[in-house]
Structures are given as structure tokens and as C-alpha cells.
């Protein structure tokens, strides 16, 4: 794609980066076939190629974002399916990030949209506030039918069973069982601490049984992805810096072999800290080191020595598990085989879901901001899951779990199933069935 940025524009790092990304696009349109919003809506401007044209026009002409641009860029899930498909290596992830930052700086959103985003940015990354908000949502559930579409999603989330806070989420060092074979930090997350505490507990049980010491670092918190995808760059960088500081302190102490992350959406962001903070003189090198150490829990497990008998005689061979690969896992981190192979090694029968490359519609808080599109994607995904009749669904991201679970379909994190197969307790959702 030909570009015409001025030297003065290219002096800005984000513009210079965007220009290089734009120049790689050859207009082939391969991305349209795998873009969930284009497949759903059929509008070229709701495809990556269409959005690239809108971004180019906005940035190249140094324009404030318009209603039209915001409408179509807001509809992007940041699922990154287009980056997997693109034959030219267009770095759409960082292009849309730069465009959203430009929108945040130049566009005045309608009052309701502005305040919903502001509330989500404050509440969701803070486990205490998020827990309180869901209690309020639970009380409002009888009136859900009277609420606007965006609030219905929050009320629905509040109707879920909410476990009490977990002991795992406090800063501490959790010793390995037996000989220590490794030492890792774990990111306990923010929404995950409130919605599904069993994930971190299962991770701790499994890793410590395998001889891994676990650090919940003081000062580590939200990864920053939620506000980052809203274009709130300054806030996301502050959250990233807090995590970098917390993990760097551990590196300077007893050291870390890895930073293990159990929510793939968070993992994609932490692995990008080196890029996010590349222009920060104080944090660039430290952030790059953190990104280098960051890995998904299944990625870490696939790279360590798991004893041959760890999953012996589990008796789970007849449990049919449909594996839903979160977009942030398969497209953001390019982790494909590890979760599937581990589940098979643990004794489960692993089923593939048709159209597995398409997003389920969760995408952080997308299902709250764009409920209509998210709902269509959810129903499409659930239809494909129903067609293979699994006993349950495994995935690696809390957002997907919340989005896909129904009364008849149990959705669990991959690590919950691995812990169960390795001698841990039956996951709470399955206690009535196994």
C-alpha cells in the first residue's frame, strides 16, 4: 500500500510504526474470509482490509476520528485471525492499537458510551470493585429485561455463581512439593480472581506437585489489556510498568524460570510489554525481559519434564472434550498444539470444533460493548459445539468460559482438567457428574 506521510508525521513513533505496517498491505483480501465481523455483517468496512483503509485515511491526513471510523473500528474484536491469514505479514495488532489511541485522543464519545467505558476501565481490573459490581448485578437480575442491551450482559455475568476470594491470589511464595525443580511467577489476573478462582488453584496444585515453586509477586495486578484495547495507552502502560517492577524484583532476588499466565488474553498482552514500553528509557529493557519469560500455562507445561506416570490410570478416556482455542491463544500467541496434546496425554478424547478460527464474541469486554455482534458470534460457536456433542468444553481464557457456558454446557479451563487428571479434585462444575 502506498503511503504519503510527511517527515514531521513520521517523527512520531506511533505514526512511523503505522506507516511501515500500512505499506505491507497488498489489498489481497484474504483477511476478509477469516474476519468474524465481516463474516457476520458482510460489510467491507467491517473487515481488516476495510479498517486499514479507514486507519490510513485518518492517520495520513491527520484527521480527528469520525463517527464512521469509530463505528467500524469499535466493531473489531482484536481477535487477530487476520494476522494468521495474512500472507504479507501485516502487523494488524499494533496498527489497530495505534488507531484506537488516536481515537481516544481525538474523538468525543456519546455520554453513555464514554461513561460505560470509563466504568469498565475502573471496575473490571480491580477485583474488589468487580466483585461488588457483580453483587449489584445479581440484585438487578430480576429486572434484566428492562435494561438496555449493554447492561444486560453485565447483569447476566452477575447471575453466575461467584466463588469466595481464593487464598492463592495473595502475594506469597508457594513451595514445591518435594524437590524444587523450577521457580515461576504466576499472574493471578483480575476478572479471573472473581469469576473462576479454581483456575489459579488448579494451576498451583498441578505445578507444585511437579516440583515447581510459585511466586505471587507483590505489586503485580491487571495486565493492562482491557484499557489497552480501549485506546487508553497511558493507563495500560502504568499497569504494565507495575507488573514489570513486581517481576523484576523477583528476578533480582531468587530469580524466575518463567512468568506463567493462565488467561490467554493476558498472555498476549504481557508478551507484548517489550513492544509497548520500547520507547520508555527506564522500562524498555526490563519489559523486554518480562515478555521473554512470559508463557501460557500449557506452553510452560509442554516445555518441562512431566513424569510418565503423572496421568496414569485416570479413567478419563471416555470424557469427550471439545477444545475451543481462544483467539488470543491461537492467533495472538500462536499456541496451537500444546493444549490439545496435554489434554490427550491426560487421557481425554479431544474433539475439534468447526470454524475454530472464528471468535466466540467475548474479546475482553467486547461482549458488553458490542452485545449484538457478540451474541451472533456466540450462537454460531455454540451451534458448532453442539454439532459434535462433547461432554464438556476446554479453553484457555476466562472470557471465553463466561461467554460460552450454558446450563447444559460446562466450560472449563484446560489446567482444571489437567489437574483433575493428575490427581486433583473433580472441578466444582463437574462434581455432580463424576
MARRO-943198 format. One record per residue (C-alpha): residue number from 0; residue in three letters; x, y, z. Coordinates in nm, 3 decimals. Layout:
<sites>
NUM  ala  X  Y  Z .
...
</sites>
This chain:
<sites>
0  unk  0.000  0.000  0.000 .
1  unk  0.140  0.339  -0.097 .
2  unk  0.154  0.597  0.181 .
3  unk  0.214  0.973  0.187 .
4  unk  0.307  1.069  0.542 .
5  unk  0.514  1.383  0.591 .
6  unk  0.857  1.377  0.758 .
7  unk  0.704  1.568  1.051 .
8  unk  0.437  1.299  1.095 .
9  unk  0.694  1.020  1.076 .
10  unk  0.887  1.178  1.363 .
11  unk  0.612  1.041  1.589 .
12  unk  0.693  0.676  1.680 .
13  unk  0.333  0.551  1.653 .
14  unk  0.286  0.712  1.311 .
15  unk  0.619  0.580  1.188 .
16  unk  0.524  0.231  1.301 .
17  unk  0.177  0.257  1.144 .
18  unk  0.327  0.371  0.815 .
19  unk  0.552  0.066  0.798 .
20  unk  0.259  -0.164  0.875 .
21  unk  0.034  0.000  0.616 .
22  unk  0.298  -0.036  0.344 .
23  unk  0.295  -0.415  0.387 .
24  unk  -0.075  -0.449  0.296 .
25  unk  -0.122  -0.562  -0.067 .
26  unk  -0.506  -0.539  -0.069 .
27  unk  -0.538  -0.916  -0.133 .
28  unk  -0.846  -0.954  0.086 .
29  unk  -0.752  -1.295  0.228 .
30  unk  -0.826  -1.148  0.572 .
31  unk  -1.192  -1.094  0.490 .
32  unk  -1.263  -1.467  0.478 .
33  unk  -1.149  -1.522  0.837 .
34  unk  -1.269  -1.197  0.998 .
35  unk  -1.560  -1.266  1.235 .
36  unk  -1.724  -0.926  1.185 .
37  unk  -1.704  -0.940  0.805 .
38  unk  -1.838  -1.297  0.805 .
39  unk  -2.122  -1.182  1.032 .
40  unk  -2.204  -0.841  0.883 .
41  unk  -2.080  -0.863  0.523 .
42  unk  -1.958  -0.501  0.521 .
43  unk  -1.613  -0.437  0.371 .
44  unk  -1.554  -0.166  0.633 .
45  unk  -1.601  -0.433  0.898 .
46  unk  -1.312  -0.634  0.755 .
47  unk  -0.942  -0.582  0.833 .
48  unk  -0.881  -0.453  0.480 .
49  unk  -1.163  -0.201  0.511 .
50  unk  -1.044  -0.090  0.854 .
51  unk  -0.689  -0.050  0.722 .
52  unk  -0.817  0.195  0.460 .
53  unk  -1.005  0.390  0.727 .
54  unk  -0.697  0.400  0.952 .
55  unk  -0.470  0.507  0.666 .
56  unk  -0.701  0.794  0.572 .
57  unk  -0.737  0.907  0.935 .
58  unk  -0.367  0.897  1.024 .
59  unk  -0.221  1.008  0.692 .
60  unk  -0.443  1.316  0.677 .
61  unk  -0.401  1.382  1.050 .
62  unk  -0.778  1.383  1.099 .
63  unk  -0.971  1.352  1.424 .
64  unk  -1.161  1.023  1.430 .
65  unk  -1.509  1.046  1.280 .
66  unk  -1.830  0.868  1.380 .
67  unk  -1.787  0.637  1.080 .
68  unk  -1.430  0.541  1.167 .
69  unk  -1.513  0.484  1.533 .
70  unk  -1.816  0.270  1.447 .
71  unk  -1.617  0.027  1.233 .
72  unk  -1.302  0.020  1.446 .
73  unk  -1.506  -0.034  1.762 .
74  unk  -1.657  -0.339  1.596 .
75  unk  -1.313  -0.500  1.562 .
76  unk  -1.269  -0.779  1.817 .
77  unk  -0.887  -0.768  1.802 .
78  unk  -0.914  -1.145  1.757 .
79  unk  -0.611  -1.129  1.522 .
80  unk  -0.746  -1.402  1.295 .
81  unk  -0.644  -1.174  1.009 .
82  unk  -0.278  -1.187  1.117 .
83  unk  -0.283  -1.566  1.096 .
84  unk  -0.429  -1.547  0.745 .
85  unk  -0.228  -1.255  0.604 .
86  unk  0.037  -1.369  0.351 .
87  unk  0.218  -1.034  0.374 .
88  unk  0.277  -1.028  0.748 .
89  unk  0.072  -0.715  0.815 .
90  unk  0.102  -0.634  1.188 .
91  unk  -0.265  -0.553  1.229 .
92  unk  -0.249  -0.584  1.609 .
93  unk  -0.024  -0.283  1.655 .
94  unk  -0.194  -0.087  1.377 .
95  unk  -0.537  -0.113  1.543 .
96  unk  -0.376  -0.034  1.880 .
97  unk  -0.231  0.289  1.737 .
98  unk  -0.562  0.375  1.574 .
99  unk  -0.752  0.326  1.900 .
100  unk  -0.508  0.550  2.084 .
101  unk  -0.571  0.816  1.817 .
102  unk  -0.947  0.775  1.864 .
103  unk  -0.911  0.813  2.240 .
104  unk  -0.719  1.139  2.191 .
105  unk  -0.931  1.297  1.916 .
106  unk  -1.289  1.170  1.948 .
107  unk  -1.559  1.275  2.193 .
108  unk  -1.779  0.972  2.252 .
109  unk  -2.151  0.998  2.328 .
110  unk  -2.215  1.033  2.701 .
111  unk  -2.346  0.679  2.765 .
112  unk  -2.065  0.511  2.570 .
113  unk  -1.799  0.728  2.732 .
114  unk  -1.916  0.651  3.084 .
115  unk  -1.967  0.279  3.026 .
116  unk  -1.608  0.253  2.903 .
117  unk  -1.485  0.462  3.194 .
118  unk  -1.667  0.244  3.447 .
119  unk  -1.542  -0.080  3.288 .
120  unk  -1.185  0.054  3.284 .
121  unk  -1.205  0.129  3.657 .
122  unk  -1.409  -0.167  3.782 .
123  unk  -1.300  -0.478  3.589 .
124  unk  -0.923  -0.452  3.656 .
125  unk  -0.991  -0.415  4.029 .
126  unk  -1.105  -0.750  4.181 .
127  unk  -1.267  -0.584  4.484 .
128  unk  -1.470  -0.336  4.279 .
129  unk  -1.553  -0.602  4.021 .
130  unk  -1.683  -0.837  4.289 .
131  unk  -1.901  -0.561  4.435 .
132  unk  -2.033  -0.470  4.090 .
133  unk  -2.133  -0.831  4.024 .
134  unk  -2.315  -0.847  4.357 .
135  unk  -2.507  -0.540  4.243 .
136  unk  -2.570  -0.702  3.905 .
137  unk  -2.705  -1.012  4.078 .
138  unk  -2.955  -0.797  4.270 .
139  unk  -3.060  -0.634  3.943 .
140  unk  -3.108  -0.965  3.757 .
141  unk  -3.490  -0.976  3.807 .
142  unk  -3.510  -0.653  3.607 .
143  unk  -3.270  -0.759  3.328 .
144  unk  -3.544  -0.750  3.065 .
145  unk  -3.600  -0.380  3.128 .
146  unk  -3.233  -0.283  3.087 .
147  unk  -3.053  -0.163  2.773 .
148  unk  -2.860  -0.430  2.578 .
149  unk  -2.519  -0.335  2.711 .
150  unk  -2.625  -0.359  3.074 .
151  unk  -2.793  -0.695  3.019 .
152  unk  -2.451  -0.851  2.963 .
153  unk  -2.322  -0.729  3.299 .
154  unk  -2.636  -0.849  3.476 .
155  unk  -2.601  -1.189  3.309 .
156  unk  -2.243  -1.212  3.432 .
157  unk  -2.359  -1.126  3.783 .
158  unk  -2.609  -1.412  3.775 .
159  unk  -2.324  -1.666  3.762 .
160  unk  -2.210  -1.845  4.075 .
161  unk  -1.940  -1.626  4.228 .
162  unk  -1.689  -1.816  4.445 .
163  unk  -1.534  -1.657  4.754 .
164  unk  -1.189  -1.500  4.721 .
165  unk  -0.908  -1.754  4.694 .
166  unk  -0.604  -1.788  4.918 .
167  unk  -0.391  -1.818  4.603 .
168  unk  -0.441  -1.457  4.497 .
169  unk  -0.245  -1.300  4.784 .
170  unk  0.128  -1.213  4.745 .
171  unk  0.325  -1.514  4.867 .
172  unk  0.569  -1.789  4.781 .
173  unk  0.410  -2.133  4.748 .
174  unk  0.674  -2.404  4.788 .
175  unk  0.716  -2.701  4.558 .
176  unk  0.617  -3.042  4.684 .
177  unk  0.933  -3.245  4.716 .
178  unk  1.248  -3.143  4.532 .
179  unk  1.228  -2.796  4.376 .
180  unk  1.274  -2.828  4.000 .
181  unk  1.177  -2.478  3.897 .
182  unk  1.057  -2.138  4.014 .
183  unk  0.791  -1.932  3.836 .
184  unk  0.576  -1.627  3.895 .
185  unk  0.205  -1.658  3.826 .
186  unk  -0.023  -1.379  3.709 .
187  unk  -0.344  -1.429  3.905 .
188  unk  -0.542  -1.189  3.684 .
189  unk  -0.823  -0.954  3.776 .
190  unk  -1.163  -1.074  3.645 .
191  unk  -1.045  -1.434  3.679 .
192  unk  -0.992  -1.386  4.055 .
193  unk  -1.361  -1.306  4.086 .
194  unk  -1.527  -1.528  3.826 .
195  unk  -1.332  -1.855  3.841 .
196  unk  -1.095  -1.898  4.136 .
197  unk  -1.047  -2.270  4.063 .
198  unk  -0.820  -2.187  3.767 .
199  unk  -0.538  -2.043  3.976 .
200  unk  -0.589  -2.304  4.248 .
201  unk  -0.564  -2.586  3.993 .
202  unk  -0.250  -2.428  3.848 .
203  unk  -0.088  -2.413  4.190 .
204  unk  -0.179  -2.773  4.275 .
205  unk  -0.053  -2.907  3.945 .
206  unk  0.274  -2.713  3.932 .
207  unk  0.370  -2.769  4.295 .
208  unk  0.311  -3.146  4.252 .
209  unk  0.551  -3.127  3.958 .
210  unk  0.816  -2.966  4.179 .
211  unk  0.765  -2.603  4.077 .
212  unk  0.781  -2.325  4.335 .
213  unk  0.529  -2.048  4.265 .
214  unk  0.557  -1.677  4.340 .
215  unk  0.258  -1.445  4.354 .
216  unk  0.461  -1.125  4.331 .
217  unk  0.374  -0.825  4.545 .
218  unk  0.258  -0.537  4.328 .
219  unk  0.155  -0.745  4.027 .
220  unk  -0.202  -0.690  3.909 .
221  unk  -0.406  -0.635  3.595 .
222  unk  -0.205  -0.692  3.277 .
223  unk  -0.347  -0.377  3.118 .
224  unk  -0.512  -0.541  2.818 .
225  unk  -0.864  -0.415  2.890 .
226  unk  -0.774  -0.045  2.888 .
227  unk  -0.511  -0.101  2.618 .
228  unk  -0.778  -0.222  2.376 .
229  unk  -0.987  0.084  2.461 .
230  unk  -0.702  0.308  2.346 .
231  unk  -0.621  0.423  2.699 .
232  unk  -0.249  0.396  2.639 .
233  unk  -0.121  0.583  2.943 .
234  unk  -0.322  0.374  3.188 .
235  unk  -0.229  0.045  3.021 .
236  unk  0.139  0.141  3.032 .
237  unk  0.115  0.219  3.403 .
238  unk  -0.039  -0.123  3.468 .
239  unk  0.231  -0.288  3.259 .
240  unk  0.504  -0.099  3.446 .
241  unk  0.366  -0.214  3.782 .
242  unk  0.389  -0.576  3.670 .
243  unk  0.737  -0.527  3.525 .
244  unk  0.851  -0.379  3.856 .
245  unk  0.699  -0.667  4.056 .
246  unk  0.853  -0.941  3.843 .
247  unk  1.187  -0.764  3.804 .
248  unk  1.216  -0.757  4.183 .
249  unk  1.175  -1.137  4.185 .
250  unk  1.429  -1.175  3.906 .
251  unk  1.680  -0.978  4.112 .
252  unk  1.604  -1.198  4.415 .
253  unk  1.586  -1.575  4.376 .
254  unk  1.516  -1.550  4.005 .
255  unk  1.239  -1.688  3.784 .
256  unk  1.235  -1.955  3.515 .
257  unk  0.913  -1.821  3.368 .
258  unk  0.613  -1.596  3.423 .
259  unk  0.314  -1.829  3.389 .
260  unk  -0.018  -1.686  3.272 .
261  unk  -0.349  -1.872  3.279 .
262  unk  -0.561  -1.629  3.075 .
263  unk  -0.451  -1.619  2.713 .
264  unk  -0.582  -1.265  2.666 .
265  unk  -0.346  -1.151  2.941 .
266  unk  -0.066  -1.361  2.797 .
267  unk  -0.085  -1.192  2.459 .
268  unk  -0.054  -0.852  2.627 .
269  unk  0.229  -0.944  2.866 .
270  unk  0.424  -1.093  2.578 .
271  unk  0.385  -0.754  2.411 .
272  unk  0.523  -0.549  2.703 .
273  unk  0.860  -0.523  2.530 .
274  unk  0.689  -0.355  2.236 .
275  unk  0.451  -0.144  2.444 .
276  unk  0.734  0.004  2.652 .
277  unk  1.006  0.003  2.384 .
278  unk  1.034  0.382  2.385 .
279  unk  1.049  0.407  2.765 .
280  unk  1.413  0.464  2.864 .
281  unk  1.356  0.326  3.215 .
282  unk  1.142  0.023  3.130 .
283  unk  1.237  -0.089  2.778 .
284  unk  1.499  -0.350  2.873 .
285  unk  1.309  -0.475  3.180 .
286  unk  0.985  -0.507  2.983 .
287  unk  1.162  -0.699  2.706 .
288  unk  1.292  -0.946  2.966 .
289  unk  0.945  -0.992  3.114 .
290  unk  0.799  -1.057  2.767 .
291  unk  1.071  -1.311  2.703 .
292  unk  0.982  -1.502  3.022 .
293  unk  0.603  -1.484  2.980 .
294  unk  0.429  -1.804  2.873 .
295  unk  0.088  -1.964  2.881 .
296  unk  0.043  -2.238  3.140 .
297  unk  0.010  -2.503  2.865 .
298  unk  0.319  -2.365  2.691 .
299  unk  0.513  -2.398  3.017 .
300  unk  0.385  -2.748  3.090 .
301  unk  0.475  -2.862  2.740 .
302  unk  0.831  -2.745  2.799 .
303  unk  0.903  -2.920  3.130 .
304  unk  0.957  -3.283  3.218 .
305  unk  0.625  -3.432  3.328 .
306  unk  0.677  -3.781  3.478 .
307  unk  0.542  -4.064  3.267 .
308  unk  0.301  -4.169  3.541 .
309  unk  0.160  -3.824  3.614 .
310  unk  -0.165  -3.901  3.432 .
311  unk  -0.159  -4.279  3.470 .
312  unk  -0.484  -4.471  3.518 .
313  unk  -0.700  -4.160  3.523 .
314  unk  -1.001  -4.339  3.374 .
315  unk  -1.095  -4.030  3.174 .
316  unk  -1.062  -4.182  2.828 .
317  unk  -1.437  -4.173  2.773 .
318  unk  -1.467  -3.800  2.853 .
319  unk  -1.517  -3.615  2.523 .
320  unk  -1.366  -3.267  2.541 .
321  unk  -1.423  -3.008  2.269 .
322  unk  -1.120  -2.779  2.267 .
323  unk  -1.202  -2.414  2.199 .
324  unk  -0.883  -2.228  2.115 .
325  unk  -0.921  -1.868  2.232 .
326  unk  -0.827  -1.614  1.966 .
327  unk  -0.557  -1.471  2.190 .
328  unk  -0.413  -1.823  2.217 .
329  unk  -0.415  -1.935  1.854 .
330  unk  -0.380  -1.601  1.676 .
331  unk  -0.219  -1.379  1.939 .
332  unk  0.035  -1.626  2.080 .
333  unk  0.036  -1.889  1.801 .
334  unk  -0.008  -2.168  2.058 .
335  unk  -0.189  -2.447  1.876 .
336  unk  -0.077  -2.799  1.963 .
337  unk  0.030  -2.773  2.329 .
338  unk  -0.318  -2.759  2.494 .
339  unk  -0.456  -3.034  2.272 .
340  unk  -0.154  -3.259  2.322 .
341  unk  -0.162  -3.215  2.700 .
342  unk  -0.533  -3.300  2.716 .
343  unk  -0.473  -3.613  2.509 .
344  unk  -0.177  -3.706  2.729 .
345  unk  -0.404  -3.667  3.031 .
346  unk  -0.644  -3.923  2.884 .
347  unk  -0.922  -3.708  2.738 .
348  unk  -1.072  -3.757  2.394 .
349  unk  -1.016  -3.421  2.224 .
350  unk  -1.268  -3.303  1.965 .
351  unk  -1.217  -3.024  1.711 .
352  unk  -1.480  -2.753  1.668 .
353  unk  -1.576  -2.646  1.315 .
354  unk  -1.481  -2.286  1.228 .
355  unk  -1.238  -2.295  1.519 .
356  unk  -1.060  -1.986  1.386 .
357  unk  -1.367  -1.767  1.446 .
358  unk  -1.404  -1.571  1.770 .
359  unk  -1.675  -1.665  2.023 .
360  unk  -1.753  -1.295  2.074 .
361  unk  -1.604  -1.245  2.421 .
362  unk  -1.287  -1.049  2.336 .
363  unk  -1.228  -0.883  2.672 .
364  unk  -1.530  -0.662  2.729 .
365  unk  -1.641  -0.667  2.365 .
366  unk  -1.949  -0.868  2.462 .
367  unk  -2.051  -0.579  2.689 .
368  unk  -1.969  -0.303  2.440 .
369  unk  -2.099  -0.477  2.123 .
370  unk  -2.360  -0.721  2.258 .
371  unk  -2.548  -0.774  1.932 .
372  unk  -2.245  -0.885  1.728 .
373  unk  -2.103  -1.078  2.024 .
374  unk  -2.436  -1.259  2.062 .
375  unk  -2.438  -1.369  1.698 .
376  unk  -2.082  -1.499  1.724 .
377  unk  -2.168  -1.682  2.045 .
378  unk  -2.465  -1.859  1.889 .
379  unk  -2.256  -1.956  1.586 .
380  unk  -1.985  -2.102  1.812 .
381  unk  -2.237  -2.284  2.033 .
382  unk  -2.401  -2.431  1.723 .
383  unk  -2.068  -2.571  1.605 .
384  unk  -2.000  -2.713  1.952 .
385  unk  -2.344  -2.872  1.972 .
386  unk  -2.284  -3.049  1.640 .
387  unk  -2.002  -3.260  1.789 .
388  unk  -2.186  -3.337  2.117 .
389  unk  -1.898  -3.310  2.366 .
390  unk  -1.925  -3.384  2.736 .
391  unk  -1.761  -3.051  2.811 .
392  unk  -1.551  -2.774  2.657 .
393  unk  -1.193  -2.681  2.745 .
394  unk  -1.038  -2.344  2.674 .
395  unk  -0.756  -2.125  2.799 .
396  unk  -0.926  -1.792  2.860 .
397  unk  -1.171  -1.678  3.126 .
398  unk  -1.362  -1.455  2.885 .
399  unk  -1.441  -1.747  2.654 .
400  unk  -1.552  -1.955  2.952 .
401  unk  -1.804  -1.693  3.062 .
402  unk  -1.920  -1.629  2.706 .
403  unk  -1.985  -1.992  2.611 .
404  unk  -2.113  -2.159  2.926 .
405  unk  -2.481  -2.252  2.939 .
406  unk  -2.689  -2.458  3.179 .
407  unk  -2.629  -2.761  2.956 .
408  unk  -2.269  -2.696  2.856 .
409  unk  -1.985  -2.691  3.106 .
410  unk  -1.678  -2.491  3.002 .
411  unk  -1.356  -2.536  3.197 .
412  unk  -1.001  -2.412  3.177 .
413  unk  -0.755  -2.663  3.031 .
414  unk  -0.549  -2.654  3.351 .
415  unk  -0.851  -2.754  3.562 .
416  unk  -0.883  -3.072  3.357 .
417  unk  -0.509  -3.143  3.369 .
418  unk  -0.505  -3.101  3.747 .
419  unk  -0.804  -3.334  3.779 .
420  unk  -0.636  -3.594  3.559 .
421  unk  -0.317  -3.568  3.765 .
422  unk  -0.491  -3.646  4.092 .
423  unk  -0.651  -3.316  4.182 .
424  unk  -1.016  -3.280  4.287 .
425  unk  -1.301  -3.301  4.041 .
426  unk  -1.369  -2.945  3.918 .
427  unk  -1.665  -2.795  4.100 .
428  unk  -1.876  -2.768  3.785 .
429  unk  -1.839  -3.140  3.724 .
430  unk  -1.884  -3.266  4.081 .
431  unk  -2.243  -3.372  4.016 .
432  unk  -2.143  -3.579  3.712 .
433  unk  -1.814  -3.751  3.806 .
</sites>
